[in-house]
Amino acid sequence: MDNRKVITYKDELNDEFSTAVIEARTIDGDYIYDRHGPVRAFTRFFWYRMIATPLAYLYVKCSLHQRSVGREKLKPFRKTGVYLYGNHTQAVGDPLTPNVFCFPKRVSFIVHPNNVSMPVLGRINPSLGAIPLPDTREAYRNFTECIAGRIRNGHAVVIYPEAHIWPYYTKIRPFPDGSFGYPAKDGSPVFSFVNTYQERKHRRKPRMTTYIDGPFYPDMELPLKQRRKKLRDEVYAQMCRRAALSNVEVIRYIKDNS
């Protein structure tokens, strides 16, 4: 008997299977991406290093049974800003796993405004590295300046190009090349990471194995649009190769062609 949960989908690009229901705030020109000063610095250190980092390690290792393959590829870039592109398969784990395999590098995340709209956690998430997508042109200028500043400061900027959470999905959904415009413009190194799932004997919950690959670099001799697409295609192909290493399907996804 097949006891796997089944989810039916129609659109790989836009279907969302997260259960969270949040009314997103508008990210306009008044939204402050980076607050400065000693109080803000202490707040970031407290939430990020003293609270979030140890909790992330405990959750990722004890709940997801995660192990990393390829962490050594990041070591030469400890003081260099990089972009990380990963598959989006865990509502709680995805904001935490990169903090574990990137440690001690600080990690920032490009996120949906939902992540800064919650009553309590929404105020904390910016200290944990959340960079919400902008809603207006003025906010977009502040957004891009924030990303550039994080890269200059040696952060890992994490992007989930699939955009929508599909829990435990074992393939890579097609995604556009728009989010590759950041490294295509500034020439920063790019890494991919893919969370795969392996069967554990006598356990229903699988082990998560994260494969890290790179660096990939944009071909700066090409026009921007072409270099963005080429970079996306290289990363996508590698992510698909790694996704094939999953050997268990916790949730079965079936396309509705009606």
HELIX and SHEET records of a PDB file:
HELIX    1   1 PRO A   38  PHE A   45  1                                   8    
HELIX    2   2 PHE A   46  ALA A   52  3                                   7    
HELIX    3   3 THR A   53  CYS A   62  1                                  10    
HELIX    4   4 ARG A   71  PHE A   77  5                                   7    
HELIX    5   5 THR A   97  CYS A  102  1                                   6    
HELIX    6   6 PRO A  113  VAL A  116  5                                   4    
HELIX    7   7 LEU A  121  ILE A  124  1                                   4    
HELIX    8   8 ASN A  125  LEU A  128  5                                   4    
HELIX    9   9 ARG A  137  ARG A  152  1                                  16    
HELIX   10  10 GLY A  178  PHE A  180  5                                   3    
HELIX   11  11 GLY A  181  ASP A  186  1                                   6    
HELIX   12  12 LEU A  224  ALA A  243  1                                  20    
SHEET    1   A 2 LYS A   5  TYR A   9  0                                        
SHEET    2   A 2 ILE A 251  LYS A 255  1                                        
SHEET    1   B 7 ARG A  67  VAL A  69  0                                        
SHEET    2   B 7 ARG A 207  PHE A 216  1                                        
SHEET    3   B 7 VAL A 190  GLN A 198 -1                                        
SHEET    4   B 7 VAL A  82  GLY A  86  1                                        
SHEET    5   B 7 ALA A 156  ILE A 159  1                                        
SHEET    6   B 7 VAL A 107  VAL A 111  1                                        
SHEET    7   B 7 ALA A 130  PRO A 132  1                                        
END                                                                             
